[in-house]
Amino acid sequence: MVANDVNREQILEWLAAVPDPEIPVLTITDLGIVRDVECDDGIVVSLAPTYSGCPATEAIENSVIAALEDRGLTDVSVRRVLSPPWTTDWISDAGREKLRDYGIAPPEPGADKRELLAGKHVVPCPRCASEETELVSEFGSTACKASYRCTACLEPFEYFKCL
């Protein structure tokens, strides 16, 4: 299938099924890293990595190409977009809910590093919603998450850091 046989909306629908390799309950559209799709001369998908050193960037790019080639498309490429840089504000509301349901506290919309440094940042527990939580480590299972513990239900959890 060639580019003029499909439209941008169809490709975006297919990309909405591509999971993030580090947090598989999220798709790449939930994360907001799909910045554009062009169908003029071949298929070009523009992706914004979550941060410049993200080890999943190449895996995501390869997954995008594979997902579209599996649909019969040819001449598929990915453009890495660094400006504007990705921010956690681009995570969809559905993505935030998926994170919470998975046991990861999502970042609050609009919370950036300046807000975090201005005072104690409250991270509600994704399991019991208590605000009685404490930071265990700035580093979680991936660089984009921190480890927390809820002092109410005593459950450990991760927090998706604001970027």
Contact map, one row per residue, 1 for C-alpha under 8 A:
1110100000000000000000000000000000000000000000000000000000000000000000011100000000000000000000000000000000000000000000000000000000000000000000000000000000000000000
1111110000000000000000000000000000000000010000000000000000000000000000001110000000000000000000000000000000000000000000000000000000000000000000000000000000000000000
1111111000000000000000000000000000000011111000000000000000000000000000001110000000000000000000000000000000000000000000000000000000000000000000000000000000000000000
0111111000000000000000000000000000000011000000000000000000000000000000000000000000000000000000000000000000000000000000000000000000000000000000000000000000000000000
1111111000000000000000000000000000000000000000000000000000000000000000000000000000000000000000000000000000000000000000000000000000000000000000000000000000000000000
0111111101100000000000000000000000000010000000000000000000000000000000000000000000000000000000000000000000000000000000000000000000000000000000000000000000000000000
0011111111100000000000000000000000000010000000000000000000000000000000000000000000000000000000000000000000000000000000000000000000000000000000000000000000000000000
0000011111110000000000000000000000001110000000000000000000000000000000000000000000000000000000000000000000000000000000000000000000000000000000000000000000000000000
0000001111111000000000000000000000000000000000000000000000000000000000000000000000000000000000000000000000000000000000000000000000000000000000000000000000000000000
0000011111111100000000000000000000000000000000000000000000000000000000000000000000000000000000000000000000000000000000000000000000000000000000000000000000000000000
0000011111111110000000000000000000001000000000000000000000000000000100000000000000000000000000000000000000000000000000000000000000000000000000000000000000000000000
0000000111111111000000000000000000001000000000000000000000000000000000000000000000000000000000000000000000000000000000000000000000000000000000000000000000000000000
0000000011111111100000000000000000000000000000000000000000000000000000000000000000000000000000000000000000000000000000000000000000000000000000000000000000000000000
0000000001111111110000000000000000000000000000000000000000000000001100000000000000000000000000000000000000000000000000000000000000000000000000000000000000000000000
0000000000111111110000000011100000000000000000000000000000000001001100000000000000000000000000000000000000000000000000000000000000000000000000000000000000000000000
0000000000011111111000000011110000000000000000000000000000000000000000000000000000000000000000000000000000000000000000000000000000000000000000000000000000000000000
0000000000001111111000000011000000000000000000000000000000000000000000000000000000000000000000000000000000000000000000000000000000000000000000000000000000000000000
0000000000000111111100000011000000000000000000000000000000000011001000000000000000000000000000000000000000000000000000000000000000000000000000000000000000000000000
0000000000000001111110111111000000000000000000000000000000000000000000000000000000000000000000000000000000000000000000000000000000000000000000000000000000000000000
0000000000000000011111111111000000000000000000000000000000010000000000000000000000000000000000000000000000000000000000000000000000000000000000000000000000000000000
0000000000000000001111110000000000000000000000000000000100110000000000000000000000000000000000000000000000000000000000000000000000000000000000000000000000000000000
0000000000000000000111110000000000000000000000000000000100000000000000000000000000000000000000000000000000000000000000000000000000000000000001000000000000000000000
0000000000000000001111111100000000000000000000000000000000000000000000000000000000000000000000000000000000000000000000000000000000000000000000000000000000000000000
0000000000000000001111111110000000000000000000000000000000000000000000000000000000000000000000000000000000000000000000000000000000000000000000000000000000000000000
0000000000000000001100111110000000000000000000000000000000000000000000000000000000000000000000000110010000000000000000000000000000000000000000000000000000000000000
0000000000000000001100111111011000000000000000000000000000000000000000000000000000000000000000100110000000000000000000000000000000000000000000000000000000000000000
0000000000000011111100011111111000000000000000000000000000000000000000000000000000000000000000100000000000000000000000000000000000000000000000000000000000000000000
0000000000000011111100000111111111000000000000000000000000010000000000000000000000000000000000000000000000000000000000000000000000000000000000000000000000000000000
0000000000000011000000000011111111000000000000000000000000000000000000000000000000000000000100000000000000000000000000000000000000000000000000000000000000000000000
0000000000000001000000000111111100000000000000000000000000000000000000000000000000000000001101100000000000000000000000000000000000000000000000000000000000000000000
0000000000000000000000000111111110000000000000000000000000000000000000000000000000000001011100100000000000000000000000000000000000000000000000000000000000000000000
0000000000000000000000000001111111100000000000000000000000000000000000000000000000000000011100000000000000000000000000000000000000000000000000000000000000000000000
0000000000000000000000000001101111100000000000111100000000000000000000000000000000000100010000000000000000000000000000000000000000000000000000000000000000000000000
0000000000000000000000000001100111111000000011110000000000000000000000000000000000000000000000000000000000000000000000000000000000000000000000000000000000000000000
0000000000000000000000000000000111111000000011110000000000000000000000000000000010000000000000000000000000000000000000000000000000000000000000000000000000000000000
0000000000000000000000000000000001111100000011100000000000000000000000000000000000000000000000000000000000000000000000000000000000000000000000000000000000000000000
0000000100110000000000000000000001111110001111000000000000000000000000000000000000000000000000000000000000000000000000000000000000000000000000000000000000000000000
0000000100000000000000000000000000011111111110000000000000000000000000000000000000000000000000000000000000000000000000000000000000000000000000000000000000000000000
0011011100000000000000000000000000001111111100000000000000000000000000000000000000000000000000000000000000000000000000000000000000000000000000000000000000000000000
0011000000000000000000000000000000000111111000000000000000000000000000000000000000000000000000000000000000000000000000000000000000000000000000000000000000000000000
0010000000000000000000000000000000000111111000000000000000000000000000000000000000000000000000000000000000000000000000000000000000000000000000000000000000000000000
0110000000000000000000000000000000000111111100000000000000000000000000000111100000000000000000000000000000000000000000000000000000000000000000000000000000000000000
0010000000000000000000000000000000001111111110000000000000000000000000000111100000000000000000000000000000000000000000000000000000000000000000000000000000000000000
0000000000000000000000000000000000001110011111000000000000000000000000000001111000000000000000000000000000000000000000000000000000000000000000000000000000000000000
0000000000000000000000000000000001111100001111100000000000000000000000000001111000000000000000000000000000000000000000000000000000000000000000000000000000000000000
0000000000000000000000000000000001111000000111110000000000000000000000000000011110000000000000000000000000000000000000000000000000000000000000000000000000000000000
0000000000000000000000000000000011110000000011111000000000001000000000000000011110000000000000000000000000000000000000000000000000000000000000000000000000000000000
0000000000000000000000000000000011100000000001111100000000000000000000000000000111101100000000000000000000000000000000000000000000000000000000000000000000000000000
0000000000000000000000000000000010000000000000111111010010000000000000000000000111001100000000000000000000000000000000000000000000000000000000000000000000000000000
0000000000000000000000000000000010000000000000011111010000000000000000000000000000001110000000000000000000000000000000000000000000000000000000000000000000000000000
0000000000000000000000000000000000000000000000001111110000000000000000000000000000001100000000000000000000000000000000000000000000000000000000000000000000000000000
0000000000000000000000000000000000000000000000001111110000000000000000000000000001000000000000000000000000000000000000000000000000000000000000000000000000000000000
0000000000000000000000000000000000000000000000000011111000000000000000000000000000000000000000000000000000000000000000000000000000000000000000000000000000000000000
0000000000000000000000000000000000000000000000001111111110000000000000000000000000000000000000000000000000000000000000000000000000000000000000000000000000000000000
0000000000000000000000000000000000000000000000000000111111100000000000000000000000000000000000000000000000000000000000000000000000000000000000000000000000000000000
0000000000000000000011000000000000000000000000000000011111110000000000000000000000000000000000000000000000000000000000000000000000000000000000000000000000000000000
0000000000000000000000000000000000000000000000001000011111111000000000000000000000000000000000000000000000000000000000000000000000000000000000000000000000000000000
0000000000000000000000000000000000000000000000000000001111111100000000000000000000000000000000000000000000000000000000000000000000000000000000000000000000000000000
0000000000000000000010000000000000000000000000000000001111111110000000000000000000000000000000000000000000000000000000000000000000000000000000000000000000000000000
0000000000000000000110000001000000000000000000000000000111111111000000000000000000000000000000000000000000000000000000000000000000000000000000000000000000000000000
0000000000000000000000000000000000000000000000100000000011111111100000000000010000000000000000000000000000000000000000000000000000000000000000000000000000000000000
0000000000000000000000000000000000000000000000000000000001111111110000000000000000000000000000000000000000000000000000000000000000000000000000000000000000000000000
0000000000000000010000000000000000000000000000000000000000111111111000000000000000000000000000000000000000000000000000000000000000000000000000000000000000000000000
0000000000000010010000000000000000000000000000000000000000011111111100000000010000000000000000000000000000000000000000000000000000000000000000000000000000000000000
0000000000000000000000000000000000000000000000000000000000001111111110000001110000000000000000000000000000000000000000000000000000000000000000000000000000000000000
0000000000000000000000000000000000000000000000000000000000000111111111000000000000000000000000000000000000000000000000000000000000000000000000000000000000000000000
0000000000000110010000000000000000000000000000000000000000000011111111100000000000000000000000000000000000000000000000000000000000000000000000000000000000000000000
0000000000100110000000000000000000000000000000000000000000000001111111111101000000000000000000000000000000000000000000000000000000000000000000000000000000000000000
0000000000000000000000000000000000000000000000000000000000000000111111111101000000000000000000000000000000000000000000000000000000000000000000000000000000000000000
0000000000000000000000000000000000000000000000000000000000000000011111111000000000000000000000000000000000000000000000000000000000000000000000000000000000000000000
0000000000000000000000000000000000000000000000000000000000000000001111111000000000000000000000000000000000000000000000000000000000000000000000000000000000000000000
1000000000000000000000000000000000000000000000000000000000000000000111111100000000000000000000000000000000000000000000000000000000000000000000000000000000000000000
1110000000000000000000000000000000000000000000000000000000000000000111111111000000000000000000000000000000000000000000000000000000000000000000000000000000000000000
1110000000000000000000000000000000000000011000000000000000000000000110011111000000000000000000000000000000000000000000000000000000000000000000000000000000000000000
0110000000000000000000000000000000000000011000000000000000000000000000001111100000000000000000000000000000000000000000000000000000000000000000000000000000000000000
0000000000000000000000000000000000000000011110000000000000000000100110001111110000000000000000000000000000000000000000000000000000000000000000000000000000000000000
0000000000000000000000000000000000000000011110000000000000000000100000000011111000000000000000000000000000000000000000000000000000000000000000000000000000000000000
0000000000000000000000000000000000000000000111100000000000001001100000000001111100000000000000000000000000000000000000000000000000000000000000000000000000000000000
0000000000000000000000000000000000000000000111100000000000000000000000000000111110000000000000000000000000000000000000000000000000000000000000000000000000000000000
0000000000000000000000000000000000000000000001111000000000000000000000000000011111000000000000000000000000000000000000000000000000000000000000000000000000000000000
0000000000000000000000000000000000100000000001111000000000000000000000000000001111111000000000000000000000000000000000000000000000000000000000000000000000000000000
0000000000000000000000000000000000000000000000011001000000000000000000000000000111111100000000000000000000000000000000000000000000000000000000000000000000000000000
0000000000000000000000000000000000000000000000010000000000000000000000000000000011111100000000000000000000000000000000000000000000000000000000000000000000000000000
0000000000000000000000000000000000000000000000000000000000000000000000000000000011111100000000000000000000000000000000000000000000000000000000000000000000000000000
0000000000000000000000000000000000000000000000011110000000000000000000000000000011111110000000000000000000000000000000000000000000000000000000000000000000000000000
0000000000000000000000000000000010000000000000011110000000000000000000000000000001111111010000000000000000000000000000000000000000000000000000000000000000000000001
0000000000000000000000000000000000000000000000000100000000000000000000000000000000001111111000000000000000000000000000000000000000000000000000000000000000000000011
0000000000000000000000000000001000000000000000000000000000000000000000000000000000000111111000000000000000101000000000000000000000000000000000000000000000000000111
0000000000000000000000000000000000000000000000000000000000000000000000000000000000000011111100000000000000011110000000000000000000000000000000000000000000000000000
0000000000000000000000000000001110000000000000000000000000000000000000000000000000000111111100000000000000000000000000000000000000000000000000000000000000000000000
0000000000000000000000000000011100000000000000000000000000000000000000000000000000000011111110110000000000000000000000000000000000000000000000000000000000000000000
0000000000000000000000000000111100000000000000000000000000000000000000000000000000000000111111110000000000000000000000000000000000000000000000000000000000000000000
0000000000000000000000000000000000000000000000000000000000000000000000000000000000000000001111111000000000000000000000000000000000000000000000000000000000000000000
0000000000000000000000000000010000000000000000000000000000000000000000000000000000000000000111111100000000000000000000000000000000000000000000000000000000000000000
0000000000000000000000000110011000000000000000000000000000000000000000000000000000000000001111111110000000000000000000000000000000000000000000000000000000000000000
0000000000000000000000000000000000000000000000000000000000000000000000000000000000000000001111111111000001100000000000000000000000000000000000000000000000000000000
0000000000000000000000000000000000000000000000000000000000000000000000000000000000000000000011111111100001000000000000000000000000000000000000000000000000000000000
0000000000000000000000001100000000000000000000000000000000000000000000000000000000000000000001111111110000000000000000000000000000000000000000000000000000000000000
0000000000000000000000001100000000000000000000000000000000000000000000000000000000000000000000111111111111000000000000000000000000000000000000000000000000000000000
0000000000000000000000000000000000000000000000000000000000000000000000000000000000000000000000011111111111000000000000000000011000000000000000000000000000000000000
0000000000000000000000000000000000000000000000000000000000000000000000000000000000000000000000001111111100000000000000000000011000000000000000000000000000000000000
0000000000000000000000001000000000000000000000000000000000000000000000000000000000000000000000000111111100000000000000000000000000000000000000000000000000000000000
0000000000000000000000000000000000000000000000000000000000000000000000000000000000000000000000000011111110000000000000000000011000000000000000000000000000001100000
0000000000000000000000000000000000000000000000000000000000000000000000000000000000000000000000000011111111000000000000000000010000000000000000000000000000001111000
0000000000000000000000000000000000000000000000000000000000000000000000000000000000000000000000000011001111100000000000000011110000000000000000000000000000001111000
0000000000000000000000000000000000000000000000000000000000000000000000000000000000000000000000011011000111110000000000000000000000000000000000000000000000000011100
0000000000000000000000000000000000000000000000000000000000000000000000000000000000000001000000010000000011111010000000000000000000000000000000000000000000000011110
0000000000000000000000000000000000000000000000000000000000000000000000000000000000000000100000000000000001111110000000000000000000000000000000000000000000000000010
0000000000000000000000000000000000000000000000000000000000000000000000000000000000000001100000000000000000111110000000000000000000000000000000000000000000000000000
0000000000000000000000000000000000000000000000000000000000000000000000000000000000000000100000000000000000011111000000000000000000000000000000000000000000000000000
0000000000000000000000000000000000000000000000000000000000000000000000000000000000000000100000000000000000111111101100000000000000000000000000000000000000000000010
0000000000000000000000000000000000000000000000000000000000000000000000000000000000000000000000000000000000000111111100000000000000000000000000000000000000000000011
0000000000000000000000000000000000000000000000000000000000000000000000000000000000000000000000000000000000000011111110000000000000000000000000000000000000000000011
0000000000000000000000000000000000000000000000000000000000000000000000000000000000000000000000000000000000000001111111000000000000000000000000000000000000000000000
0000000000000000000000000000000000000000000000000000000000000000000000000000000000000000000000000000000000000011111111100000000000000000000000000000000000000000000
0000000000000000000000000000000000000000000000000000000000000000000000000000000000000000000000000000000000000011111111111000000000000000000000000000000000000000000
0000000000000000000000000000000000000000000000000000000000000000000000000000000000000000000000000000000000000000111111111000000000000000000000000000000000000000000
0000000000000000000000000000000000000000000000000000000000000000000000000000000000000000000000000000000000000000011111110000000000000000000000000000000000000000000
0000000000000000000000000000000000000000000000000000000000000000000000000000000000000000000000000000000000000000001111111000000000000000000000000000000000000000000
0000000000000000000000000000000000000000000000000000000000000000000000000000000000000000000000000000000000000000000111111100000000000000000000000000000000000000000
0000000000000000000000000000000000000000000000000000000000000000000000000000000000000000000000000000000000000000000110111110000000000000000000000000000000000000000
0000000000000000000000000000000000000000000000000000000000000000000000000000000000000000000000000000000000000000000000011111000000101000000000000000000000000000000
0000000000000000000000000000000000000000000000000000000000000000000000000000000000000000000000000000000010000000000000001111100000101000000000000000000000000010000
0000000000000000000000000000000000000000000000000000000000000000000000000000000000000000000000000000000010000000000000000111110011111000000000000000000000000000000
0000000000000000000000000000000000000000000000000000000000000000000000000000000000000000000000000000000010000000000000000011111111111000000000000000110000001000000
0000000000000000000000000000000000000000000000000000000000000000000000000000000000000000000000000001101110000000000000000001111110000000000000000000000000001000000
0000000000000000000000000000000000000000000000000000000000000000000000000000000000000000000000000001101000000000000000000000111110000000000000000000000000100000000
0000000000000000000000000000000000000000000000000000000000000000000000000000000000000000000000000000000000000000000000000000111111000000000000000000000010000000000
0000000000000000000000000000000000000000000000000000000000000000000000000000000000000000000000000000000000000000000000000001111111100000000000000000000000000000000
0000000000000000000000000000000000000000000000000000000000000000000000000000000000000000000000000000000000000000000000000001100111111000000000000000010100000000000
0000000000000000000000000000000000000000000000000000000000000000000000000000000000000000000000000000000000000000000000000111100011111000000000000000010000000000000
0000000000000000000000000000000000000000000000000000000000000000000000000000000000000000000000000000000000000000000000000001100001111100000000000000011100000000000
0000000000000000000000000000000000000000000000000000000000000000000000000000000000000000000000000000000000000000000000000111100001111110000000000001111100000000000
0000000000000000000000000000000000000000000000000000000000000000000000000000000000000000000000000000000000000000000000000000000000011111000000000001111000000000000
0000000000000000000000000000000000000000000000000000000000000000000000000000000000000000000000000000000000000000000000000000000000001111110000000111100000000000000
0000000000000000000000000000000000000000000000000000000000000000000000000000000000000000000000000000000000000000000000000000000000000111110000000111100000000000000
0000000000000000000000000000000000000000000000000000000000000000000000000000000000000000000000000000000000000000000000000000000000000011111100000111000000000000000
0000000000000000000000000000000000000000000000000000000000000000000000000000000000000000000000000000000000000000000000000000000000000011111100001110000000000000000
0000000000000000000000000000000000000000000000000000000000000000000000000000000000000000000000000000000000000000000000000000000000000000111111111110000000000000000
0000000000000000000000000000000000000000000000000000000000000000000000000000000000000000000000000000000000000000000000000000000000000000111111111110000000000100000
0000000000000000000000000000000000000000000000000000000000000000000000000000000000000000000000000000000000000000000000000000000000000000001111101100000000000000000
0000000000000000000001000000000000000000000000000000000000000000000000000000000000000000000000000000000000000000000000000000000000000000001111111000000000000000000
0000000000000000000000000000000000000000000000000000000000000000000000000000000000000000000000000000000000000000000000000000000000000000001111111100000000000000000
0000000000000000000000000000000000000000000000000000000000000000000000000000000000000000000000000000000000000000000000000000000000000000001101111100000000000001100
0000000000000000000000000000000000000000000000000000000000000000000000000000000000000000000000000000000000000000000000000000000000000000011111111110000000000111100
0000000000000000000000000000000000000000000000000000000000000000000000000000000000000000000000000000000000000000000000000000000000000011111110111111000000000111100
0000000000000000000000000000000000000000000000000000000000000000000000000000000000000000000000000000000000000000000000000000000000000011111100001111100000011110000
0000000000000000000000000000000000000000000000000000000000000000000000000000000000000000000000000000000000000000000000000000000000001111100000000111110000011110000
0000000000000000000000000000000000000000000000000000000000000000000000000000000000000000000000000000000000000000000000000000100000001111000000000011111001111000000
0000000000000000000000000000000000000000000000000000000000000000000000000000000000000000000000000000000000000000000000000000100001111100000000000001111111111000000
0000000000000000000000000000000000000000000000000000000000000000000000000000000000000000000000000000000000000000000000000000000000011100000000000000111111100000000
0000000000000000000000000000000000000000000000000000000000000000000000000000000000000000000000000000000000000000000000000000000001011000000000000000011111000000000
0000000000000000000000000000000000000000000000000000000000000000000000000000000000000000000000000000000000000000000000000000000100000000000000000000011111100000000
0000000000000000000000000000000000000000000000000000000000000000000000000000000000000000000000000000000000000000000000000000000000000000000000000000111111110000000
0000000000000000000000000000000000000000000000000000000000000000000000000000000000000000000000000000000000000000000000000000001000000000000000000000111011111000000
0000000000000000000000000000000000000000000000000000000000000000000000000000000000000000000000000000000000000000000000000000000000000000000000000011110001111100000
0000000000000000000000000000000000000000000000000000000000000000000000000000000000000000000000000000001110000000000000000000110000000000000000000011110000111110000
0000000000000000000000000000000000000000000000000000000000000000000000000000000000000000000000000000001110000000000000000000000000000000000100001111000000011111000
0000000000000000000000000000000000000000000000000000000000000000000000000000000000000000000000000000000111100000000000000010000000000000000000001111000000001111100
0000000000000000000000000000000000000000000000000000000000000000000000000000000000000000000000000000000111100000000000000000000000000000000000011100000000000111110
0000000000000000000000000000000000000000000000000000000000000000000000000000000000000001000000000000000001100000000000000000000000000000000000011100000000000011111
0000000000000000000000000000000000000000000000000000000000000000000000000000000000000011000000000000000000110011100000000000000000000000000000000000000000000001111
0000000000000000000000000000000000000000000000000000000000000000000000000000000000000111000000000000000000000001100000000000000000000000000000000000000000000000111
